[in-house]
Amino acid sequence: MKRRDFLKSATATSLAAAGSLAGCNDARPTVEYAAPPGRPEELAHIEDAQLAVTIFTDAVMRITDKVNEQMWKTSPVAIQEEGPIDLGHVWTRTSRSFCEQYPGRFVAKKQGNHIHLTLLGRQNRVVGTVVIDIQLQSGWLVCRILEVSESLPSLIFPPPVICDSLVIPNGAGLWLRKPPSNTRFDRKFYPFFSNLNMRWFGGIKEDACWLAILDEGMPDSGAFRSNRSISPVWLKSLGKWKPPFSVRFRFDKGNYVTLAKIFRKWAMQNKLFKSLDEKIDTNPNLRHFVGGRMLSFYEAWPGTTQRQAEDLWLPRGRKLWGLGGKDEKMNIRFTHADVIKHIEKAKSLGFKKGPVIVRGWINGGYDASHPDIWPPEPALGDIDEMRQIMSLPEPIVAGLHDNYQDMYARGDSFPKGVCIMHDGRLMPAGFWPGGQAYAVGGRDQLRYAKRNWKDIKTLGPKAIFVDTTTAMQMYQSYEKGNELRRIDDRENKYAMLKFYRDQGALIGSEEIADYGAPVIDWFENRNERIEGEYVPLWPLVYHDAAICTRYRPRSITGTGTFPNWLEDMLWGYMLLFHIDSQWRGAEEFRNSFEVDAWHERVATAEMTNHKFLTEDYKVEQTEFSTGDSIIVNFSDKPVTIEGTTIQAQSYSIIT
């Protein structure tokens, strides 16, 4: 089918599907109001050896943790959205406004074995109904949503557990304690996996804590936070409700470390964990990451076209990303021969082992032509020179960058596989160096990856970095005959990662996501320390399951004056260096091998604990299952901890 015919067909069939979407543009010509609810009364009570739970007629739950003698309660209000939260954009808008939301309250009645809820909006307007079931399962409180009326465009339920601070797996991990300065506007939606990289969140009250794991129906879920309250969010699948959904709660003594360890145990039990030791047994090349560092080469960038500049209203003379060449010409940073020379330079500065990842090697340069990447850009050298890089001897592990989330219009494959939005439009993705990209669904990502591997494997890469796969939220597509649900998208992305692994390649991807942990060997992320607010939730769960490294430059940055790699040492991460053809970072490259030595000791170990050692949160300690721990002093003054003095902006290793 020709491109023009495909577009015409996809648009027509998708518009037909859009007309049947309940909840997207539902005018609801009649409006029903309920009588004001009376005083809440006890509706149901369940109890076992660990928990006692009472449900009231306003859907409030009073939960007694009998083991730890702690009482919890949920709010009577669950803030709701007037319209759909996910409009099908490549990035769902995460900042939400009280102008598009309302305080939802519930009237609960028991009917048979289930609880029927009527959701009321402002002035007690009847918005919809929900049927739920509450159970106790071996120390877990499980709330299952069995039915949701189609009149609801989304559902935030159950209402939040009332607590003092929140723990959210966003970035390395968030611990939100202080309310923001403007509490009316502090509202945020966290989608999987772009904003929630693990399927849980929780809270703390004094020395007690609670955890919520989004279980059944997780691909059609997320979390909504307002101030210091948080609740699960449930979304329609292709415009229709597809329950059941479930969230399971756990209550315990402890803090954010306790919560991370509860989820770690659950992840292991539910096949969301595979250790680095197991992965090294499968592919011994991974052992060279341990105590190594990554060299990253961006060989070529496409030039900025006149059309791209106009579309973005770029100032005169400004190039997209500041990377393109003049007059739309490619900007070549390294040829293949240059890469070999600069690896030798790195060796002269002390580089001994680790991954070398070549980016921007594809036809047209970085991001220029996905998924039609073959042949490699000829201006960079010939195929034999690429094979020479890929065949570098151990303990160097050479690999290639690739991307199957984004598609560009310049390729012959366009637009086959691009997600179709509910109104028939192609789903636009980011505006990257190659110009406007379009979002490819997971099923077709897998198909293109298998197609391209027939050519890529001739280069002999030992590793493949599949960009953006684990960084993005899950997509939907309304293309008739090729519909894609969020769960389909996630499963196919996982299958793509596993496909590469089955070919014998080490696998990397961007940011972090729990579904990728069993198959990913390394994650490249942007984890950044925010004093007193960031805690290492991801390392506490997955440190010994995948190598992590960060894109932030290894230099003195930000408002502090400490060396950036102190954060990597605290979290047990591997260093990443984007190689500069002028080697302006040579001094730092040469003088940071102490980080590699520490990584050698703890890379495959579980992070067992993290704590703040001073009231100003400037001194932190992490502990590992090897018995090693590190204290990092981010302040500008020496501190003494239990007889050990740690100099300003330095660290002390304890064995």
C-alpha positions as CSV (number, residue, x, y, z in Angstrom):
1,M,0.0,0.0,0.0
2,K,1.4,3.4,-0.9
3,R,2.0,6.0,1.8
4,R,-0.8,8.3,0.7
5,D,-3.3,5.4,0.5
6,F,-2.3,4.2,3.9
7,L,-2.8,7.6,5.5
8,K,-6.2,8.0,3.9
9,S,-7.3,4.5,5.0
10,A,-5.9,4.9,8.5
11,T,-7.6,8.3,9.0
12,A,-11.0,7.1,7.8
13,T,-11.1,3.9,9.9
14,S,-9.8,5.6,13.0
15,L,-12.4,8.4,12.7
16,A,-15.0,5.8,12.6
17,A,-13.6,4.2,15.8
18,A,-13.5,7.7,17.4
19,G,-17.2,8.1,17.0
20,S,-17.9,5.3,19.3
21,L,-15.6,6.4,22.1
22,A,-17.7,6.7,25.3
23,G,-16.3,9.3,27.7
24,C,-14.1,11.2,25.2
25,N,-16.7,13.7,24.1
26,D,-19.8,12.6,26.0
27,A,-22.3,15.5,26.3
28,R,-24.5,13.7,28.8
29,P,-27.7,15.6,28.0
30,T,-29.3,14.8,31.4
31,V,-27.9,15.8,34.7
32,E,-28.8,14.0,37.9
33,Y,-28.4,15.2,41.5
34,A,-28.5,13.2,44.7
35,A,-29.7,14.2,48.1
36,P,-26.9,15.4,50.5
37,P,-25.3,12.3,52.1
38,G,-26.1,11.8,55.7
39,R,-23.7,11.1,58.6
40,P,-21.3,8.3,57.6
41,E,-22.0,5.0,59.2
42,E,-20.2,1.7,59.3
43,L,-20.9,-0.3,56.2
44,A,-18.6,-3.4,56.5
45,H,-15.7,-4.8,58.6
46,I,-13.1,-7.4,57.7
47,E,-10.3,-8.6,59.9
48,D,-7.4,-11.1,60.1
49,A,-4.3,-11.5,62.4
50,Q,-2.6,-8.5,60.9
51,L,-5.2,-6.0,59.8
52,A,-8.6,-4.7,60.8
53,V,-10.5,-2.7,58.2
54,T,-13.7,-0.8,58.6
55,I,-15.5,0.7,55.5
56,F,-17.9,3.5,56.0
57,T,-20.9,4.7,53.9
58,D,-18.7,7.6,52.5
59,A,-16.2,5.0,51.3
60,V,-13.7,6.0,54.0
61,M,-11.6,3.1,55.2
62,R,-10.2,3.0,58.8
63,I,-7.3,0.5,58.8
64,T,-5.7,-0.8,62.0
65,D,-2.2,-2.3,61.7
66,K,-2.6,-4.8,64.6
67,V,1.0,-6.0,64.4
68,N,2.5,-2.5,64.7
69,E,-0.3,-0.9,66.7
70,Q,-0.9,1.9,64.1
71,M,-4.2,3.3,62.8
72,W,-4.6,4.7,59.3
73,K,-7.5,6.4,57.5
74,T,-8.3,7.3,54.0
75,S,-9.7,10.7,52.9
76,P,-13.4,11.1,52.2
77,V,-12.5,13.0,49.0
78,A,-10.9,11.6,45.8
79,I,-10.1,14.5,43.4
80,Q,-11.4,13.6,39.9
81,E,-10.9,14.8,36.4
82,E,-13.7,16.4,34.4
83,G,-12.4,14.8,31.2
84,P,-9.9,12.1,30.0
85,I,-6.4,12.4,31.5
86,D,-4.7,10.6,28.6
87,L,-5.6,12.3,25.3
88,G,-3.3,10.1,23.3
89,H,-0.4,12.5,23.2
90,V,3.1,11.0,23.2
91,W,3.6,12.6,26.6
92,T,0.6,13.0,28.8
93,R,0.4,16.4,30.4
94,T,1.5,15.7,34.0
95,S,0.7,19.1,35.6
96,R,-3.1,19.2,36.3
97,S,-5.3,22.2,37.2
98,F,-8.0,22.5,39.8
99,C,-10.0,24.2,36.9
100,E,-10.4,20.8,35.2
101,Q,-10.9,18.8,38.4
102,Y,-13.5,18.5,41.1
103,P,-13.6,17.0,44.6
104,G,-15.3,13.6,44.3
105,R,-17.2,12.1,47.2
106,F,-18.8,8.7,47.3
107,V,-22.0,7.2,48.6
108,A,-21.4,3.5,49.4
109,K,-23.9,0.7,49.7
110,K,-23.3,-3.0,50.2
111,Q,-25.0,-5.3,47.6
112,G,-24.3,-9.0,48.0
113,N,-20.6,-9.5,48.3
114,H,-19.6,-6.2,46.7
115,I,-19.7,-2.5,47.5
116,H,-21.5,-0.2,45.1
117,L,-20.2,3.4,45.0
118,T,-22.0,6.4,43.6
119,L,-19.5,9.2,42.7
120,L,-20.8,12.7,43.4
121,G,-19.3,15.9,42.1
122,R,-20.0,19.5,43.0
123,Q,-23.5,20.2,44.3
124,N,-23.9,16.4,44.7
125,R,-24.2,15.9,41.0
126,V,-24.2,12.1,40.2
127,V,-21.2,11.5,38.0
128,G,-21.0,7.7,37.8
129,T,-20.9,4.4,39.6
130,V,-18.2,2.0,40.6
131,V,-18.4,-1.5,42.0
132,I,-15.5,-2.7,44.3
133,D,-14.5,-5.6,46.4
134,I,-12.3,-5.3,49.5
135,Q,-10.2,-8.3,50.7
136,L,-7.4,-9.2,53.1
137,Q,-4.7,-11.5,51.6
138,S,-1.7,-12.6,53.8
139,G,-1.1,-9.1,55.3
140,W,-2.2,-7.2,52.2
141,L,-5.3,-5.1,51.9
142,V,-6.5,-5.5,48.3
143,C,-9.0,-3.2,46.7
144,R,-10.4,-4.6,43.4
145,I,-12.5,-2.4,41.0
146,L,-14.9,-4.7,39.2
147,E,-17.1,-2.3,37.3
148,V,-16.9,1.4,36.2
149,S,-19.7,3.2,34.4
150,E,-18.7,4.5,31.0
151,S,-19.8,8.0,32.0
152,L,-16.5,8.3,33.9
153,P,-13.7,9.5,31.6
154,S,-11.1,8.4,34.2
155,L,-11.2,7.3,37.9
156,I,-9.1,8.3,40.8
157,F,-9.7,5.6,43.5
158,P,-9.4,4.7,46.3
159,P,-9.0,8.1,48.1
160,P,-5.6,8.8,49.5
161,V,-4.3,7.3,52.8
162,I,-3.7,10.2,55.1
163,C,-0.1,10.6,56.1
164,D,2.7,13.1,56.7
165,S,5.0,12.6,53.7
166,L,5.0,10.7,50.4
167,V,7.5,8.3,48.8
168,I,7.3,8.1,44.9
169,P,9.5,6.2,42.5
170,N,10.2,9.1,40.2
171,G,13.8,9.5,39.1
172,A,16.1,7.9,41.6
173,G,13.3,8.3,44.1
174,L,11.3,11.1,45.7
175,W,10.6,11.7,49.4
176,L,8.2,14.7,49.6
177,R,7.8,16.0,53.1
178,K,7.2,19.8,53.1
179,P,4.0,21.2,51.4
180,P,4.7,23.5,48.4
181,S,4.3,27.2,48.8
182,N,1.2,27.3,46.7
183,T,-0.9,24.3,47.6
184,R,-3.8,24.9,45.3
185,F,-1.7,24.4,42.2
186,D,0.5,21.5,43.3
187,R,-1.3,18.8,41.3
188,K,0.4,16.2,39.2
189,F,-0.4,13.0,37.3
190,Y,2.4,10.4,37.2
191,P,2.0,8.0,34.2
192,F,3.9,4.7,33.7
193,F,6.8,4.6,33.0
194,S,7.8,8.1,32.1
195,N,7.1,9.4,35.6
196,L,6.6,6.3,37.7
197,N,9.4,3.9,37.0
198,M,8.1,1.3,39.5
199,R,4.5,0.3,40.0
200,W,4.2,1.5,43.6
201,F,4.1,4.5,45.8
202,G,3.6,5.1,49.6
203,G,3.7,7.3,52.5
204,I,5.1,7.8,56.0
205,K,3.6,8.9,59.3
206,E,6.1,9.2,62.2
207,D,7.8,5.8,62.4
208,A,5.1,4.0,60.3
209,C,4.7,3.6,56.6
210,W,2.3,2.3,53.9
211,L,2.8,1.0,50.4
212,A,0.4,0.7,47.5
213,I,1.2,-1.6,44.5
214,L,-0.8,-1.2,41.3
215,D,-1.4,-4.8,40.4
216,E,-4.2,-5.9,38.0
217,G,-4.8,-3.6,35.1
218,M,-1.5,-1.7,35.9
219,P,-0.9,-0.7,32.2
220,D,-4.1,1.4,32.3
221,S,-3.1,3.1,35.5
222,G,-0.9,5.8,37.1
223,A,-1.0,8.0,40.2
224,F,-2.3,11.4,41.0
225,R,-0.7,13.6,43.7
226,S,-2.0,16.8,45.2
227,N,0.1,18.4,47.9
228,R,1.1,15.5,50.2
229,S,-1.7,13.1,49.2
230,I,-1.6,10.4,46.4
231,S,-4.0,8.0,44.9
232,P,-4.2,5.4,42.1
233,V,-5.5,6.6,38.7
234,W,-7.4,4.2,36.3
235,L,-7.7,4.9,32.6
236,K,-9.9,3.6,29.8
237,S,-8.3,1.3,27.2
238,L,-9.1,2.4,23.7
239,G,-12.0,4.5,25.0
240,K,-13.6,1.7,27.1
241,W,-13.3,0.5,30.6
242,K,-11.5,-2.9,30.9
243,P,-11.6,-3.9,34.6
244,P,-10.8,-5.6,36.9
245,F,-8.2,-3.3,38.4
246,S,-6.6,-3.8,41.8
247,V,-4.3,-2.0,44.2
248,R,-2.8,-3.8,47.2
249,F,-1.8,-2.0,50.4
250,R,0.8,-3.0,53.0
251,F,1.4,-1.3,56.3
252,D,4.5,-1.5,58.4
253,K,7.0,0.2,60.8
254,G,9.8,2.0,59.0
255,N,10.5,4.5,56.3
256,Y,11.2,4.7,52.5
257,V,13.8,2.0,52.8
258,T,11.2,-0.4,54.3
259,L,8.8,0.4,51.5
260,A,11.5,-0.2,48.8
261,K,12.4,-3.5,50.4
262,I,8.7,-4.6,50.5
263,F,8.4,-3.9,46.8
264,R,11.7,-5.6,46.1
265,K,10.4,-8.8,47.6
266,W,7.1,-8.5,45.7
267,A,9.0,-7.9,42.4
268,M,11.1,-11.0,43.0
269,Q,8.0,-13.1,43.6
270,N,6.3,-11.7,40.5
271,K,9.1,-12.2,38.0
272,L,10.1,-8.5,37.8
273,F,13.7,-9.2,38.9
274,K,16.8,-10.9,37.6
275,S,20.1,-10.4,39.2
276,L,23.3,-9.1,37.5
277,D,25.1,-12.3,38.6
278,E,22.5,-14.3,36.7
279,K,22.8,-12.0,33.7
280,I,26.6,-12.3,33.7
281,D,26.3,-16.0,33.7
282,T,24.1,-15.7,30.6
283,N,26.4,-13.2,28.8
284,P,29.9,-12.9,30.4
285,N,30.6,-9.6,28.5
286,L,28.5,-7.9,31.1
287,R,31.3,-8.5,33.7
288,H,33.4,-5.9,31.9
289,F,30.9,-3.2,32.9
290,V,31.7,-4.0,36.6
291,G,34.3,-1.5,37.6
292,G,34.4,0.0,34.1
293,R,33.2,3.2,32.6
294,M,31.2,4.0,29.4
295,L,32.7,5.9,26.5
296,S,29.9,7.5,24.3
297,F,30.6,8.7,20.8
298,Y,28.2,10.9,18.8
299,E,29.6,10.5,15.3
300,A,27.2,12.7,13.3
301,W,24.2,15.0,13.6
302,P,21.9,16.0,10.8
303,G,21.7,19.6,9.8
304,T,18.7,21.8,10.6
305,T,16.5,22.4,7.6
306,Q,14.8,25.6,6.8
307,R,11.4,24.0,7.4
308,Q,12.4,22.7,10.8
309,A,13.6,26.2,11.8
310,E,10.3,27.7,10.7
311,D,8.2,25.1,12.4
312,L,9.9,25.9,15.7
313,W,10.2,29.6,15.2
314,L,13.9,29.3,15.8
315,P,15.8,32.6,15.9
316,R,17.7,33.4,12.8
317,G,20.9,31.4,12.5
318,R,20.0,29.1,15.4
319,K,20.3,25.4,14.7
320,L,18.1,22.7,16.2
321,W,19.7,21.6,19.4
322,G,22.7,23.7,18.4
323,L,24.1,20.6,16.8
324,G,23.3,20.8,13.0
325,G,25.7,22.0,10.4
326,K,25.4,25.1,8.3
327,D,23.2,25.1,5.2
328,E,21.4,21.9,6.3
329,K,24.7,19.9,6.1
330,M,25.5,17.1,8.4
331,N,27.8,17.9,11.4
332,I,30.4,15.1,11.6
333,R,32.0,14.9,15.0
334,F,33.9,11.6,14.6
335,T,34.5,9.3,11.7
336,H,34.9,5.6,12.4
337,A,38.6,6.0,12.2
338,D,38.4,8.9,14.7
339,V,36.6,6.7,17.2
340,I,39.4,4.2,17.1
341,K,42.0,7.0,17.7
342,H,40.0,8.4,20.6
343,I,39.7,5.0,22.3
344,E,43.4,4.8,22.2
345,K,43.6,8.3,23.8
346,A,41.2,7.1,26.5
347,K,43.5,4.1,27.1
348,S,46.5,6.5,27.5
349,L,44.4,8.3,30.2
350,G,43.8,5.1,32.1
351,F,40.7,3.5,30.5
352,K,41.0,-0.2,30.7
353,K,37.5,-1.7,30.4
354,G,33.8,-1.0,29.9
355,P,31.3,-0.3,27.1
356,V,32.0,1.8,24.1
357,I,28.7,2.9,22.5
358,V,28.6,4.5,19.1
359,R,25.7,6.8,18.3
360,G,24.8,8.8,15.2
361,W,26.2,6.1,12.9
362,I,22.9,5.6,11.1
363,N,22.1,6.9,7.6
364,G,21.9,10.7,7.9
365,G,23.3,10.9,11.5
366,Y,21.8,10.8,14.9
367,D,18.0,10.5,14.9
368,A,17.8,11.2,11.1
369,S,16.2,8.2,9.6
370,H,14.7,5.7,12.2
371,P,13.6,3.0,11.5
372,D,15.2,3.0,8.0
373,I,18.7,3.3,9.3
374,W,20.6,1.1,6.8
375,P,23.1,1.5,5.3
376,P,25.3,3.3,7.9
377,E,26.2,6.9,7.1
378,P,28.8,6.5,4.3
379,A,30.5,9.8,5.1
380,L,31.8,8.3,8.4
381,G,33.8,5.5,6.8
382,D,33.2,2.1,5.4
383,I,31.6,-1.0,6.9
384,D,34.9,-2.7,7.6
385,E,35.9,0.3,9.8
386,M,32.7,-0.1,11.8
387,R,33.4,-3.8,12.2
388,Q,36.8,-2.9,13.5
389,I,35.2,-0.8,16.3
390,M,32.7,-3.6,17.1
391,S,35.5,-6.2,17.3
392,L,37.6,-4.4,19.9
393,P,39.0,-7.1,22.2
394,E,37.8,-7.6,25.8
395,P,37.6,-6.1,28.3
396,I,36.2,-3.4,26.0
397,V,32.6,-4.1,24.9
398,A,31.5,-2.2,21.8
399,G,27.9,-1.6,20.9
400,L,25.5,0.6,18.8
401,H,22.8,3.1,19.5
402,D,19.4,2.5,17.9
403,N,15.8,3.7,18.4
404,Y,12.4,2.1,17.5
405,Q,10.0,4.4,19.3
406,D,10.5,7.3,16.8
407,M,9.8,7.3,13.1
408,Y,10.7,10.1,10.6
409,A,8.9,11.0,7.4
410,R,11.9,10.8,5.2
411,G,12.0,7.0,5.3
412,D,10.2,4.5,3.1
413,S,8.6,2.9,6.1
414,F,6.7,6.0,7.1
415,P,3.9,5.9,8.3
416,K,3.4,2.1,8.7
417,G,3.3,1.3,12.4
418,V,2.8,4.9,13.6
419,C,0.2,5.0,16.4
420,I,-3.2,6.4,15.3
421,M,-4.9,8.7,17.7
422,H,-8.6,8.5,18.5
423,D,-9.4,11.2,16.0
424,G,-7.5,9.5,13.1
425,R,-4.3,11.6,13.3
426,L,-0.8,10.2,13.4
427,M,0.6,10.5,16.9
428,P,3.4,13.0,16.8
429,A,6.4,12.3,19.0
430,G,9.2,14.7,19.9
431,F,10.9,17.2,17.7
432,W,14.4,15.8,17.6
433,P,17.6,16.5,15.6
434,G,16.0,14.6,12.7
435,G,13.0,16.9,12.8
436,Q,9.4,15.9,13.7
437,A,9.2,12.3,14.8
438,Y,6.1,10.1,15.1
439,A,5.4,7.5,17.8
440,V,5.6,3.8,16.7
441,G,3.6,1.3,18.6
442,G,5.3,-1.6,20.4
443,R,4.1,-4.3,17.9
444,D,5.8,-2.5,15.0
445,Q,8.8,-1.6,17.0
446,L,9.4,-5.3,17.4
447,R,8.8,-5.9,13.7
448,Y,11.3,-3.2,12.6
449,A,13.9,-4.4,15.1
450,K,13.8,-7.9,13.7
451,R,14.0,-6.6,10.2
452,N,17.0,-4.4,10.8
453,W,18.9,-6.9,12.8
454,K,19.6,-8.9,9.7
455,D,21.8,-6.0,8.6
456,I,23.0,-4.8,12.0
457,K,24.3,-8.2,13.0
458,T,26.8,-8.1,10.1
459,L,28.7,-5.4,12.1
460,G,29.1,-7.7,15.1
461,P,28.0,-5.5,17.9
462,K,28.3,-7.0,21.4
463,A,25.7,-4.5,22.8
464,I,22.7,-2.6,21.6
465,F,21.4,0.5,23.3
466,V,17.7,0.7,22.3
467,D,17.0,4.3,23.1
468,T,13.8,5.6,24.8
469,T,12.1,2.2,25.1
470,T,12.0,2.1,28.9
471,A,11.7,5.9,29.2
472,M,8.3,6.3,27.7
473,Q,4.7,5.9,28.8
474,M,2.7,3.1,27.2
475,Y,1.0,3.9,23.9
476,Q,-2.4,3.2,22.4
477,S,-3.4,3.1,18.7
478,Y,-6.8,3.1,17.2
479,E,-5.7,1.9,13.7
480,K,-8.4,-0.5,12.6
481,G,-7.1,-4.0,12.4
482,N,-3.9,-3.0,14.2
483,E,-5.4,-1.7,17.4
484,L,-2.9,-1.4,20.2
485,R,-3.7,-1.3,23.9
486,R,-1.2,-0.1,26.6
487,I,-0.7,-3.7,27.8
488,D,0.1,-4.7,24.2
489,D,2.6,-1.9,23.8
490,R,4.4,-2.9,27.0
491,E,4.5,-6.6,26.2
492,N,5.8,-5.9,22.7
493,K,8.5,-3.5,23.9
494,Y,9.6,-6.2,26.4
495,A,9.6,-8.7,23.6
496,M,11.8,-6.4,21.5
497,L,14.4,-6.1,24.3
498,K,14.3,-9.9,24.8
499,F,14.8,-10.4,21.1
500,Y,18.1,-8.6,21.2
501,R,19.1,-10.5,24.3
502,D,18.3,-13.8,22.5
503,Q,20.8,-12.7,19.7
504,G,23.5,-12.6,22.3
505,A,23.7,-8.8,22.7
506,L,23.9,-6.9,25.9
507,I,20.8,-4.6,26.2
508,G,20.6,-1.0,27.4
509,S,17.8,1.6,27.4
510,E,17.0,5.0,28.6
511,E,15.9,6.0,32.1
512,I,14.6,3.1,34.3
513,A,11.4,1.0,34.3
514,D,10.6,-2.1,36.4
515,Y,9.2,-4.2,33.5
516,G,12.6,-3.9,31.8
517,A,14.7,-5.0,34.9
518,P,14.6,-8.7,34.1
519,V,16.1,-8.3,30.7
520,I,18.0,-4.9,30.7
521,D,21.7,-5.1,31.4
522,W,22.3,-1.3,31.8
523,F,20.1,1.8,32.1
524,E,21.3,5.3,31.1
525,N,19.3,7.9,33.1
526,R,19.2,11.4,34.4
527,N,18.9,10.7,38.1
528,E,20.0,13.8,39.9
529,R,20.2,14.5,43.6
530,I,17.9,17.1,45.1
531,E,19.0,17.8,48.6
532,G,16.7,16.2,51.2
533,E,14.1,15.3,48.6
534,Y,15.7,12.6,46.5
535,V,16.3,9.1,48.1
536,P,17.7,6.1,46.1
537,L,14.5,4.1,45.8
538,W,15.5,2.5,42.5
539,P,18.9,1.4,43.8
540,L,17.3,0.0,47.0
541,V,15.2,-2.2,44.8
542,Y,17.2,-2.9,41.6
543,H,20.8,-2.0,42.2
544,D,22.0,-5.6,41.8
545,A,19.7,-6.2,38.8
546,A,21.0,-3.7,36.3
547,I,24.0,-1.4,35.9
548,C,23.0,2.3,36.0
549,T,24.9,5.2,34.6
550,R,23.9,8.9,34.1
551,Y,24.0,11.5,31.3
552,R,24.9,14.4,33.6
553,P,28.4,15.7,32.8
554,R,31.1,14.6,35.2
555,S,32.0,18.1,36.3
556,I,31.1,20.7,38.9
557,T,27.6,21.7,38.1
558,G,24.4,23.1,39.6
559,T,24.2,25.2,42.6
560,G,26.6,23.1,44.7
561,T,30.3,22.9,44.3
562,F,30.8,19.2,44.8
563,P,32.1,16.9,42.0
564,N,29.2,15.4,40.2
565,W,30.5,11.9,40.5
566,L,29.9,11.9,44.2
567,E,26.3,11.1,43.5
568,D,27.4,8.2,41.4
569,M,29.5,6.9,44.2
570,L,26.6,7.3,46.7
571,W,24.3,5.3,44.5
572,G,26.9,2.8,43.1
573,Y,26.5,3.9,39.5
574,M,29.0,3.5,36.6
575,L,30.5,6.7,35.1
576,L,29.5,7.7,31.5
577,F,31.7,10.1,29.4
578,H,30.4,11.7,26.2
579,I,33.7,11.9,24.4
580,D,34.6,15.4,23.2
581,S,36.9,15.5,20.1
582,Q,39.1,18.1,21.9
583,W,39.3,16.1,25.1
584,R,38.4,19.1,27.2
585,G,37.4,16.7,30.0
586,A,40.8,14.9,30.0
587,E,41.8,15.9,33.5
588,E,38.5,14.7,35.0
589,F,38.6,11.5,33.0
590,R,42.1,10.8,34.3
591,N,41.4,11.7,37.9
592,S,38.1,9.9,38.5
593,F,39.1,6.2,38.4
594,E,38.5,6.0,42.2
595,V,34.8,5.9,41.1
596,D,35.5,2.8,39.0
597,A,37.3,1.1,41.8
598,W,34.3,1.6,44.1
599,H,32.0,0.4,41.4
600,E,34.1,-2.8,41.1
601,R,33.3,-3.5,44.8
602,V,29.6,-2.9,44.9
603,A,28.2,-3.1,41.3
604,T,26.5,-6.5,41.7
605,A,25.6,-6.0,45.3
606,E,22.2,-5.2,46.8
607,M,21.9,-1.7,48.3
608,T,20.7,-2.6,51.8
609,N,20.2,0.8,53.3
610,H,20.3,4.6,52.9
611,K,20.2,7.3,55.5
612,F,20.8,11.0,56.1
613,L,23.3,11.5,58.8
614,T,22.9,15.3,59.4
615,E,19.8,17.4,59.9
616,D,20.6,19.5,56.9
617,Y,20.5,16.4,54.6
618,K,24.0,17.2,53.3
619,V,25.6,14.0,54.5
620,E,24.3,10.7,53.3
621,Q,25.2,7.0,53.6
622,T,24.5,4.0,51.5
623,E,25.2,0.4,52.6
624,F,25.6,-2.7,50.4
625,S,25.3,-6.4,50.9
626,T,29.1,-6.8,50.5
627,G,29.5,-5.2,53.9
628,D,30.8,-2.0,52.3
629,S,29.3,1.4,52.8
630,I,30.1,4.9,51.8
631,I,29.4,8.2,53.5
632,V,29.3,11.2,51.2
633,N,29.6,14.8,52.5
634,F,28.0,17.2,50.0
635,S,28.5,20.2,52.2
636,D,31.3,22.8,52.1
637,K,32.5,21.9,55.6
638,P,34.2,18.8,57.1
639,V,31.9,16.6,59.3
640,T,32.7,14.0,61.8
641,I,30.5,10.9,62.0
642,E,31.2,8.4,64.8
643,G,34.8,9.4,65.0
644,T,35.4,9.5,61.2
645,T,36.0,12.9,59.6
646,I,34.8,13.3,56.1
647,Q,36.2,16.3,54.3
648,A,34.0,18.8,52.5
649,Q,32.7,17.6,49.2
650,S,34.3,14.2,49.7
651,Y,33.6,10.7,50.9
652,S,34.7,8.0,53.2
653,I,34.4,4.3,52.4
654,I,33.7,2.0,55.4
655,T,34.4,-1.8,55.2
